[in-house]
Amino acid sequence: MIGTTTAAARTPRAPQPKPATDPATGAAAGDTTAQEHALALAKAAFDYETELRAEAEREREALEALMLAQLKNEDDIMKKWIAMIE
């Protein structure tokens, strides 16, 4: 009997239990303290990264200002040297 299919009896599946932990925080379901702790850790990490970026930006701006001051000084020296030759 080629091409015939037999329908197997399907049994209904039992309802699946909900996970005991929150997948985002790993905290037990309904455990708000652990969730708050996880959020506090995420906030602290974000704040730390923001502080690092701000400090790097301040350092870049200071170095840029120093470079511009040095270029201005070199330009003034060059102008005085040219004036001395003329």
PyMOL commands that set and color helices and strands:
alter all, ss='L'
color gray80, all
select helices_A, chain A and resi 32-85
alter helices_A, ss='H'
color red, helices_A
deselect
rebuild
show_as cartoon
